[in-house]
Amino acid sequence: MTTRRGFLASLAAIAACPRPGWADAGSPDFLSAARAPDGSYRLCGLTGAGEVLFDLPMPDRGHAAAAHPERPEAVAFARRPGNFALVIDCREGAVIARLETPENRHFYGHGAFSMGGDLLFTPENDLDTLDGVIGVWDVAAGYRRVGAFPSGGVGPHDVMRLPGSERLVIANGGIATHPDTGRVQLNAPTMRANLAYADPESGPVEVVELDVALRQNSIRHLAMTPSGMVAAAMQWQGSEGEHPPLLFTHEQGQAPRLLSAPEDAHRQMRHYAGSVSVSGDGRDLAITSPRGGLLQRFDRDSGAYLGAVALEDVCGVGPDPAGGFFASTGTGVLTRLSNDRPLAEAHTRWAWDNHLVAV
C-alpha cells in the first residue's frame, strides 16, 4: 500500500527530475524547413554558426514552425494552403501529434504558443466565409482543438505573442483565396490588409490599417523587440509600376510608422518582403526578398535605411546571437551578417525554406 509519506516522496522525486529542454536537442538557435540533398523535406535545428544539429522528416514542403517555450518540441506547418501540422519531439525525432484543420479550414504556415506553452494558436482561412480565424489547441490534451476566434481580418498569415503577455498580434494579409482556385486573389477591389491585436478569450482588441492608398500592401510576416514593438513585412499586390515601402513598425495605441528606402532600393525588392527580423543586439531591423536577392537593413529607432546585402534567393532571416543577423537562402547558403558584411558563410546542399524561427 502506498503511504501518504511515500506518495509525497514520489512527487518530490518527480519535481526534482529535470524536464527536457532545448539543450537536450543540442541548443539550436533556429528552426528551419528545408529540402534535403536527397529531395526529401525536413525540419532542421541550426546553430548561429550554421551547424545542422538535427534534421527530421516532413511529409511535404514546410513553411515555418513554432517552438515550444520550455521543452524541445516544435510544430512544423505545411506551406499555405496546407491542412496539416506535425508536432515533433526534437530530442527523440518522433512525431507526437498531427494537427489537422476542420474540413472548411486551412493553415497559413505559422503558429504561436501561449506564454507557458499550454495553448497553440494557428492562423487559418475559413473557406465558407473567406474570413480569418485563429485556431486554439490544448497542448496538454495532446494538441486537441478546443476553439477558434476571429483574426480581425482576411488572410491571417503570421501570429506572434507580445512579450510577457498572452496578447497576440496577427498579420492579416488581406488577400482572400480558396484552394479550389489556387493562389488567385478573389477580392482585389476590396482588399485591405491590417495588423490586429487580440486576446485569446475575447478576440481582437485593436486593428491597425495603413493609409487606404496602401490597402493592397499585404501584411505577411512579423518580428518583435523585447519591448513589444512590432515590425511587419509586406508584399505589394497593387500596380506593377508602384514600389511602396515594404516594412512598418507599430506599438499599441500609436500610429504605424513606414520605413522607407531610396526608390531604387524599393524597386530592387520586386514588391516582395519574404521575412523580417530584429538584429541580435536589438538595434536594427531587416527584411529579405528572394525575388530581388536582397536583404535590407533599417535603424530600429530612427527608421533610417542603413543599406543592403545582395544574396541570391535569400529569405530566412533571424537575430544572430553575436549581435547582427543570420540569414538563409534557397541556394544553400547560411551566413552571419553585420553592417552589410558577411562575417561567416556556410555553403550547404540544403535548399532552405522561407523562415528562420528563433528558439
Secondary structure, 3 states (H helix, E strand, C coil): CCCHHHHHHHHHHHHHCCCCCHHHHCCCCEEEEEECCCCCEEEEEECCCCCEEEEEEECCCEEEEEECCCCCEEEEEECCCCCEEEEEECCCCEEEEEEECCCCEEECCCCEECCCCCEEEEEEEECCCCCEEEEEEECCCCCEEEEEEECCCCCEEEEEECCCCCCEEEEECCCCCCHHHCCCCCCCCCCCCEEEEEECCCEEEEEECCCHHHCCEEEEEEEECCCCCEEEEEEECCCCCCCCCCEEEECCCCCCEECCCCHHHHHHCCCECCEEEECCCCCEEEEEECCCCEEEEEECCCCCEEEEEECCCEEEEEECCCCCEEEEECCCEEEEEECCEEEEEEECCCEECCCCEEC
